[in-house]
Amino acid sequence: MEHNYPRFTLRISTTLHEKLQCTAEYNARSKNKEIEIAIKRYITDFERLHGEIKTKS
């Protein structure tokens, strides 16, 4: 199943990368899915404080 999701490069420290790997394994997720969930939580918190972010899509 192929998706046309936008892609970008993420540069993080080795320590943060290792910790991300640990949390992803603990939650039985890929690192990509772990990052996606963390971003969704961050945006939910942001919108709770500042209101909904309007997007083009």
Secondary structure, 3 states (H helix, E strand, C coil): CCCCCCCCCCCCCHHHHHHHHHHHHHCCCCHHHHHHHHHHHHHHHHHHHHCCCCCCC
